[in-house]
Amino acid sequence: MDENRKIKLGISIGDINGIGCEVALKTFADSRMLDFCTPIFFASNKTMSGQTTALNIDIKFNGVEEASKAIDGKMNVVNVWKEIPKIEYGQATEAAGALSIKSLKAAVEALKNGDIDVLVTAPINKNNIQSDDFKFPGHTDYLAQELEGESLMFMVTDDLKVGLLTDHLAVKDAPAAINPILIRTKVRTIEKSLTMDFGIRRPKIALLGINPHSGDNGTIGKEDEEILKPVIKEMSDAGHLVFGPYAADSFFGSESHHKFDAILAAYHDQGLIPFKTLSFGKGVNYTAGLSKVRTSPDHGTAYEIAGKGEADPSSFKEAVFTALRIFKNRTEYAELTEDVLQKQRVRR
């Protein structure tokens, strides 16, 4: 990669009635951000102008028909639609849901085509996005379909990284979904991401138990004894630095998480409650394991404060910087491993 080339950073605008546009606009209201990347919003000039007027944010946009025409040093907007949507802050409207998916689909298509290098997604509402054309519980599941690889919901900060064995599943369905193949796949995905995306050469991973106290030797559920422990032993014997299962209730409070490069939680809230408690506003939702880089802030649409100018852009800004760092790390990793392969071929 040419070191002088600006990374093209695509932004899907999320729900226009939430805080997504506000945190994205506040992030790039600081003109210094244009030194790090070329931002490309997938929406329309009129939509973005309506948001800047409503939020009293002074930003000028460069309208383009496609992402490949974006200009460095400017805020670019790809005109995905022509209509002027009504902004109803705090309301989960069907129209807002439809536009958030139009923006997402256009951004993902540009990502697949290489017209943008990375994607940062503003928050969507999981209810109003549902339609005949979109039946996914969220970004991660859609991206898993559209991009190559094994997707993993990976919540990250500089010093805390939490992955999920199961993500958007009802708690009652999570244990039945956990099996040896899933565990092996998720562990390997985390290992690959930590190595390729974060530059950690020999990552150590902790697995949290499925049941309270990791089942207490089968007294409180048998899943830990029958599923988790055998796979952890098998992978450990094969040389993977995988440990556990650890009782989830005391793991973070005892600061055991500092001993590992990543933690793999059994289900959504088991991992996200401690992560957001320890890192809210600094955390980033990263979809690891895919052929392209996508990040998102660690919060939702926050309808209760939408349109009031109160939203904190810290997590969105972290999502931008994380996406840029991962893209650079991946590029360097690809160059290094390519050099190694070429040397091995020459020796043969």
Secondary structure as UniProt FT lines:
FT   TURN            3..4
FT   STRAND          7..12
FT   TURN            16..19
FT   HELIX           20..29
FT   HELIX           31..35
FT   STRAND          37..43
FT   HELIX           45..55
FT   STRAND          62..64
FT   HELIX           67..69
FT   TURN            72..73
FT   STRAND          76..79
FT   TURN            89..90
FT   HELIX           94..113
FT   STRAND          118..121
FT   TURN            126..129
FT   HELIX           139..146
FT   STRAND          149..156
FT   STRAND          161..164
FT   HELIX           171..173
FT   HELIX           174..177
FT   HELIX           180..196
FT   TURN            197..198
FT   STRAND          205..208
FT   HELIX           212..215
FT   TURN            216..220
FT   HELIX           224..228
FT   HELIX           229..237
FT   TURN            238..239
FT   STRAND          242..246
FT   HELIX           248..251
FT   TURN            252..255
FT   HELIX           256..259
FT   STRAND          262..265
FT   HELIX           268..279
FT   TURN            280..282
FT   STRAND          284..290
FT   STRAND          293..297
FT   HELIX           303..305
FT   TURN            306..309
FT   HELIX           314..347
//
